[in-house]
């Protein structure tokens, strides 16, 4: 089989338009290959995946920014094989032939994603095990219950900021802020949380003109944290990495903290926004959620299938010539983990409308040795955050027509720009103390009775006075179970309805003696 990459480096038959040229908006590039960037890829990625699947099968040749060739893996099993076989598909980007022959320049728009760094996501073998082991061990030390308390508290604090208005943008005022607040607390730098940190985290992965500056801002904050934790250890993630037996240097620690902060922030922000969009735009989804037929964690898991926070991960690089999905892969070829297309692979999901609750076979967090180690933390932030928001504002409604919602996208995913919502205006709640993580008390019913009286001992159950005894005691008196009369005004107990109100008191004495064996 010959390679479908007719447009190999240096093989172009005509001039190639620059990345910003309108010609790139056509969706088809040299050699008839489809572009994985531009309006079509950003606005209708699922439609693009369907076309690629129909034309090429489970592994499709595509073009990256600048019309650089790569392979997009669409099949579920093919993605699993690629991510689980580092001996064939490495994470070391220095293997990329396009880098080696100069086709891809250092200032390529995707450079922040693929430029090799001394961190675990670009390593294989023993180096990966050492660095990834330090990250995983530190992740395991995180108190998930404590994280959930923080999420609940921060969620309520964010809602307090806009609850009086009766209107908000759930993306900019909630989904983009909550993950950063929580992750700064986990890493050990809550004082660094501000609008600049949120903006820098959003900007540095988009390939913008200010991405390098944003990256420098984030890395500087994390480097200060590492230096401080070397001097002043604390009970936080940064200290655990610094003190781990893997003995990472300050640069390694800072780079891994950046990796964890940005990856967890970006994915969790998109996940929260996607879950809330499903709640506000899909009546059946919301009805099942509000009706108790679906829990918030189940809603999150369904969203991970339908609208994963990352649509693709770039990349893997072929170690040698091989074959995948019927395609001939050459050594040094770039590979893209197709998360979203794998989740809609007809082989594993023939009916896209089927309920996927409880099924975690999706690839939302990739797979193999490089599967996301912090996925449970991301789930906890989304679960508790969405639940806290809906508990405070159960009447949330979309404030615009669904057709007005817009996304911005890149090779890694789509980001919902705004999610305007309306609700009845409310007063803020006290968030000075961490709120309870337990379920709120159910609404009080008519049959519920609550008394402020402190009970020191149970009150004997009293039977109504029979008619033939009515005149023998004071007015209003009742007979105790032993036949004695209760004083007026003394609280009387309740007798089960199946007992006759006028039953003679001596009957109870007989029953009592029989029961006690006398």
Order of alpha helices (4+ residues) and beta strands (2+ residues): beta-alpha-alpha-beta-beta-alpha-beta-alpha-alpha-alpha-alpha-beta-alpha-alpha-alpha-alpha-alpha-alpha-alpha-beta-beta-beta-beta-alpha-alpha-beta-beta-beta-beta-beta-beta-alpha
